[in-house]
Every structure is written in structure tokens, then in C-alpha cells.
Amino acid sequence: MGKQRKLYSRYSKETKLEAIRRVLVGDEPVQQVIADLGIRHRDNVYEWIKKYKEHGVSAFDRKLKEESTESQLKELKAEVAALKRYVEIVVQGAEEKYQAVDELKSQFSVETLCNALDISTEEFMQYKMQQQNCMEDEARRKKVYLHRNSCRVSGH
């Protein structure tokens, strides 16, 4: 009887790289390489070559199914850049940006929002102070107006 084969085999990183090297560099036929290295299917070698060409040696590092941190960071940076560009197109003028920061400040830090909208935190704080001063002025005017009207009605 011949040697028994497993239904499912895992191959080491070294075995995969050796098979790739022998096929790509050594120009050996895949059939010969799989026979010499005890690889069950030639399709495995073709798949390894494809992964190697796309990702290099790191394609065979054992890792979780998640993408690498560097890859995630790169993707997030691209998304942020796209969103910043979108905001530039949609939100015109500092006033709208300040209003956006004001509306979102309960969900994100003011610093993060200002950075995303490309405005300084100091400018936003000045805007908020001016807004507060305007509200206080308006409240004073209403109070004076109501006081004057109540005096006219009562005859004072």
C-alpha cells in the first residue's frame, strides 16, 4: 500500500516559498515540484504564486483574517482625505464650518472637527464667543423693549 494522504494539508511558509522559488526562479515544472515536496494539488502552487506576486513573502505570514494595521491605516487616511475634499465642495464658507463643528461637538472633540474641516480651534472659539455675545445683546434688547412697553401700558 502507498503512503496515506491527509484529506487536508497545511504547508509551512518555507514549503510554499520553496515551491514558488523552484517554479519561478528554477523554471521547474509544477508537477515535478509538487511530487518532490509532497504537495497534494498543483492548484495550491498556482494559488501561492498568485498570492506571492500580489503581496510578496508577507502573504504567507500567519495572521488573523483581519487586514494589517498598516493597511487599515492607509485605507482610513484615504477615506479621511476623500471626506475632507467632499466637505470642501459641499460646505462653503467659514460660517457653515463653524455651525457644523457646533452641531457635532457632542459626538466628536472640537479639535478633531476643526482639523477635519480645516479651520483653527481658536477661530471656532472666537466664533462661539461672538455668537454668545450676540445672544446676550439680543436678550438685553428684548428685556429693554419689554420693559419700555410694559411702562407705556401701565402709564409710567
C-alpha positions as CSV (number, residue, x, y, z in Angstrom):
1,M,0.0,0.0,0.0
2,G,1.1,3.5,-0.8
3,K,1.5,6.2,1.8
4,Q,-1.7,7.6,3.2
5,R,-2.5,11.2,2.4
6,K,-4.4,13.5,4.7
7,L,-7.6,14.9,3.4
8,Y,-6.5,18.4,4.3
9,S,-2.9,19.5,4.5
10,R,-1.3,22.7,5.7
11,Y,2.0,23.7,4.3
12,S,4.6,25.7,6.0
13,K,5.7,29.1,4.8
14,E,9.1,27.6,3.9
15,T,7.5,24.9,1.8
16,K,5.3,27.4,-0.1
17,L,8.3,29.7,-0.7
18,E,10.4,26.8,-1.8
19,A,7.8,25.7,-4.3
20,I,7.4,29.2,-5.6
21,R,11.2,29.7,-5.9
22,R,11.6,26.4,-7.8
23,V,8.8,27.2,-10.3
24,L,9.6,30.9,-10.8
25,V,13.4,31.0,-10.5
26,G,14.3,27.5,-11.2
27,D,11.9,27.0,-14.1
28,E,11.0,23.6,-12.8
29,P,7.6,22.1,-13.9
30,V,4.9,22.4,-11.2
31,Q,4.3,18.7,-11.5
32,Q,7.9,17.9,-10.5
33,V,7.8,20.4,-7.6
34,I,4.6,19.0,-6.1
35,A,6.0,15.5,-6.4
36,D,9.3,16.4,-4.7
37,L,7.7,18.5,-1.9
38,G,4.7,16.2,-1.3
39,I,2.1,18.9,-2.2
40,R,-1.2,17.4,-2.8
41,H,-2.6,19.6,-5.6
42,R,-0.8,21.7,-8.3
43,D,-3.5,24.3,-7.8
44,N,-2.0,25.0,-4.4
45,V,1.2,26.1,-6.1
46,Y,-0.6,28.3,-8.6
47,E,-2.5,30.0,-5.8
48,W,0.7,30.5,-3.8
49,I,2.4,32.1,-6.8
50,K,-0.6,34.4,-7.3
51,K,-0.5,35.5,-3.6
52,Y,3.3,35.9,-3.8
53,K,3.0,38.2,-6.8
54,E,0.3,40.3,-5.1
55,H,1.7,40.5,-1.6
56,G,5.3,39.2,-1.6
57,V,6.7,37.0,1.2
58,S,4.3,38.5,3.7
59,A,1.4,36.8,2.0
60,F,2.4,33.6,3.9
61,D,2.8,35.1,7.4
62,R,0.3,33.6,9.8
63,K,-2.1,36.3,10.9
64,L,-5.7,36.8,11.7
65,K,-8.2,37.2,8.9
66,E,-8.1,41.0,9.6
67,E,-6.1,43.3,7.4
68,S,-2.8,44.5,8.8
69,T,-2.8,47.7,10.9
70,E,-0.8,49.5,8.2
71,S,-3.3,48.5,5.6
72,Q,-6.2,49.7,7.7
73,L,-4.4,53.0,8.5
74,K,-3.7,53.6,4.8
75,E,-7.4,53.0,3.9
76,L,-8.6,55.2,6.7
77,K,-6.3,58.0,5.6
78,A,-7.6,57.7,2.1
79,E,-11.2,57.9,3.4
80,V,-10.4,61.0,5.5
81,A,-8.8,62.7,2.5
82,A,-11.9,61.9,0.4
83,L,-14.3,63.2,3.1
84,K,-12.3,66.4,3.5
85,R,-12.5,67.0,-0.2
86,Y,-16.2,66.3,-0.1
87,V,-16.7,68.8,2.8
88,E,-14.7,71.4,0.8
89,I,-17.1,71.0,-2.1
90,V,-20.3,70.9,0.0
91,V,-19.6,73.3,2.9
92,Q,-18.7,76.7,1.6
93,G,-17.5,79.4,3.9
94,A,-16.3,79.5,7.5
95,E,-19.7,80.2,9.0
96,E,-21.0,76.8,7.7
97,K,-17.9,75.0,9.0
98,Y,-18.3,76.7,12.5
99,Q,-22.0,75.6,12.5
100,A,-21.0,72.0,11.6
101,V,-18.5,71.9,14.4
102,D,-21.1,73.3,16.8
103,E,-23.6,70.7,15.8
104,L,-21.2,67.8,16.0
105,K,-19.2,68.7,19.1
106,S,-21.3,66.4,21.3
107,Q,-20.2,63.4,19.3
108,F,-16.5,64.4,18.5
109,S,-13.9,66.6,20.0
110,V,-13.8,70.2,18.8
111,E,-10.1,69.7,17.9
112,T,-10.9,66.7,15.7
113,L,-13.8,68.5,14.0
114,C,-11.7,71.7,13.4
115,N,-8.9,69.6,12.0
116,A,-11.3,67.7,9.7
117,L,-12.9,70.9,8.4
118,D,-9.5,72.7,8.1
119,I,-10.3,75.5,10.5
120,S,-8.4,76.5,13.6
121,T,-9.8,75.8,17.0
122,E,-9.1,79.4,18.0
123,E,-11.2,80.7,15.2
124,F,-14.1,78.4,16.2
125,M,-13.8,79.6,19.8
126,Q,-13.9,83.2,18.7
127,Y,-17.0,82.4,16.6
128,K,-18.6,80.9,19.7
129,M,-17.8,83.9,21.8
130,Q,-19.2,86.3,19.2
131,Q,-22.3,84.1,18.9
132,Q,-22.7,84.2,22.7
133,N,-22.2,88.0,22.8
134,C,-24.8,88.4,20.1
135,M,-27.3,86.3,22.0
136,E,-26.7,88.3,25.2
137,D,-27.1,91.6,23.3
138,E,-30.4,90.3,21.8
139,A,-31.6,89.2,25.3
140,R,-30.8,92.7,26.7
141,R,-32.6,94.4,23.8
142,K,-35.7,92.2,24.3
143,K,-35.6,93.0,28.0
144,V,-35.3,96.7,27.4
145,Y,-38.1,96.6,24.8
146,L,-40.4,94.6,27.1
147,H,-39.6,97.0,30.0
148,R,-40.4,100.1,27.8
149,N,-43.6,98.5,26.5
150,S,-44.8,97.5,30.0
151,C,-44.1,101.0,31.2
152,R,-46.2,102.6,28.4
153,V,-49.1,100.2,29.1
154,S,-49.0,100.9,32.9
155,G,-48.5,104.7,32.3
156,H,-45.2,105.1,34.0
